[in-house]
Amino acid sequence: MNDAMTLRGSCLCGAVSLAVEAERQNVTACHCRMCRIWGGGPLLAMESVRRVTLAGEDQVSLYASSEWAERGFCRHCGTHLFYRFKTGEHYAVPAGLVDQGEAWTLDSQIFIDEKPAWYHFGNDTHNLTGREVFESYQPPTDS
């Protein structure tokens, strides 16, 4: 656990700040339709997040984007803060939110079957279709 790093960032207006404890400086690109609508392109996010600590949490709005997950954003400036499961501790945090010049590694792409043909990344990555994502990582279910 000593190898974790803490990265810090804030929304555009400064109403919300966060500290992200992460295992690695790896980035996953999500090409699902919802992420592309949410941000205008693929979501480039840290997936190895252990913990997120928010300051200004009362300024965060949540959108229930599915039965098991929600997306958080600043209610003032609209900055995307996270995608998280409603239960459990899984967070995906946009890498640009905490980027201070870290040596990021884009190492995986998910929902590759939903990626439009008009863009691509040049490096080799581990790629999963939407079906493969759901098969390999079962989100929590409501009981």
C-alpha positions as CSV (number, residue, x, y, z in Angstrom):
1,M,0.0,0.0,0.0
2,N,3.0,2.3,0.3
3,D,3.3,2.6,-3.5
4,A,0.1,4.7,-3.8
5,M,0.3,8.3,-4.9
6,T,-2.0,11.2,-4.0
7,L,-2.9,13.5,-6.9
8,R,-4.9,16.7,-6.3
9,G,-7.1,18.8,-8.5
10,S,-10.1,21.1,-8.6
11,C,-13.0,22.1,-10.8
12,L,-12.7,25.1,-13.1
13,C,-14.3,27.5,-10.6
14,G,-12.6,26.0,-7.5
15,A,-15.8,25.2,-5.7
16,V,-14.8,21.5,-5.5
17,S,-11.4,20.1,-4.9
18,L,-10.3,16.5,-4.6
19,A,-7.5,14.3,-3.6
20,V,-7.2,11.0,-5.5
21,E,-5.2,8.1,-4.1
22,A,-4.1,6.0,-7.1
23,E,-2.0,2.9,-7.5
24,R,-0.5,3.8,-10.9
25,Q,-0.5,6.7,-13.4
26,N,-2.4,4.6,-16.0
27,V,-5.3,5.9,-18.1
28,T,-8.2,4.1,-19.6
29,A,-10.1,5.4,-22.6
30,C,-13.8,4.7,-22.5
31,H,-15.6,4.9,-25.9
32,C,-19.1,4.1,-24.7
33,R,-21.8,6.3,-26.1
34,M,-22.7,7.8,-22.7
35,C,-19.1,8.9,-22.0
36,R,-18.8,10.4,-25.5
37,I,-22.0,12.4,-24.9
38,W,-20.9,13.4,-21.4
39,G,-17.6,14.8,-22.5
40,G,-17.7,15.2,-26.3
41,G,-15.1,12.4,-26.8
42,P,-13.8,9.4,-25.1
43,L,-13.4,9.6,-21.3
44,L,-9.7,9.5,-20.4
45,A,-9.8,8.4,-16.8
46,M,-7.7,6.9,-14.0
47,E,-9.2,3.5,-13.1
48,S,-6.6,2.5,-10.5
49,V,-8.2,4.8,-7.9
50,R,-8.1,3.6,-4.3
51,R,-9.8,6.5,-2.7
52,V,-11.3,9.9,-3.5
53,T,-11.6,12.7,-0.9
54,L,-13.8,15.7,-1.9
55,A,-13.8,19.2,-0.4
56,G,-16.8,21.2,-1.3
57,E,-18.9,18.0,-1.7
58,D,-22.1,20.1,-1.2
59,Q,-21.3,21.7,-4.5
60,V,-21.3,18.3,-6.3
61,S,-24.4,17.3,-8.4
62,L,-24.9,13.7,-9.2
63,Y,-26.6,12.1,-12.2
64,A,-27.7,8.5,-12.0
65,S,-26.5,7.3,-15.4
66,S,-27.5,3.7,-14.8
67,E,-29.0,1.5,-12.2
68,W,-25.6,0.9,-10.6
69,A,-23.5,4.0,-11.4
70,E,-23.6,7.8,-11.2
71,R,-21.6,10.7,-12.5
72,G,-20.5,13.7,-10.4
73,F,-20.0,17.2,-11.6
74,C,-19.6,20.7,-10.1
75,R,-23.0,22.3,-9.9
76,H,-21.5,25.7,-10.7
77,C,-19.0,25.3,-13.6
78,G,-20.0,21.8,-14.8
79,T,-16.6,20.2,-14.5
80,H,-16.7,16.4,-14.7
81,L,-15.4,15.0,-11.4
82,F,-16.0,11.3,-11.4
83,Y,-17.9,8.2,-12.5
84,R,-18.6,5.8,-9.6
85,F,-20.6,2.8,-8.7
86,K,-23.5,3.6,-6.3
87,T,-22.2,0.9,-4.0
88,G,-18.6,-0.1,-3.4
89,E,-15.6,2.0,-4.0
90,H,-15.0,2.0,-7.7
91,Y,-14.2,5.5,-9.1
92,A,-13.0,6.6,-12.5
93,V,-11.6,10.1,-12.3
94,P,-10.8,12.2,-15.5
95,A,-7.0,12.3,-15.8
96,G,-7.1,15.9,-16.9
97,L,-8.7,16.9,-13.6
98,V,-5.6,16.0,-11.6
99,D,-2.9,16.3,-14.3
100,Q,0.1,18.3,-13.1
101,G,2.5,16.9,-15.8
102,E,2.5,13.3,-14.6
103,A,3.9,10.7,-16.9
104,W,0.5,9.1,-17.8
105,T,0.3,5.8,-19.6
106,L,-2.7,5.1,-21.8
107,D,-2.8,1.3,-21.4
108,S,-6.4,0.2,-22.1
109,Q,-9.5,1.1,-24.0
110,I,-13.0,-0.1,-23.2
111,F,-16.2,-0.2,-25.2
112,I,-13.9,-0.3,-28.2
113,D,-16.8,-1.7,-30.3
114,E,-18.6,1.7,-29.8
115,K,-15.6,3.8,-30.8
116,P,-16.3,6.0,-33.9
117,A,-14.0,5.5,-36.9
118,W,-13.0,9.2,-37.0
119,Y,-10.4,9.0,-34.2
120,H,-7.8,6.5,-32.9
121,F,-4.9,6.3,-30.5
122,G,-1.5,5.4,-31.9
123,N,-0.1,3.3,-29.0
124,D,-0.8,-0.4,-28.3
125,T,-3.4,-0.9,-25.6
126,H,-5.4,-3.7,-24.0
127,N,-8.9,-3.4,-25.7
128,L,-12.2,-4.7,-24.5
129,T,-15.6,-4.6,-26.1
130,G,-18.6,-3.6,-24.0
131,R,-19.6,-7.2,-23.6
132,E,-16.1,-8.1,-22.5
133,V,-16.2,-5.3,-19.9
134,F,-19.4,-6.5,-18.4
135,E,-18.2,-10.1,-18.4
136,S,-14.9,-9.2,-16.7
137,Y,-16.2,-6.8,-14.2
138,Q,-19.6,-7.3,-12.8
139,P,-20.9,-4.0,-11.3
140,P,-22.8,-4.2,-8.0
141,T,-26.5,-5.1,-8.3
142,D,-29.3,-3.7,-6.2
143,S,-30.8,-6.3,-3.9
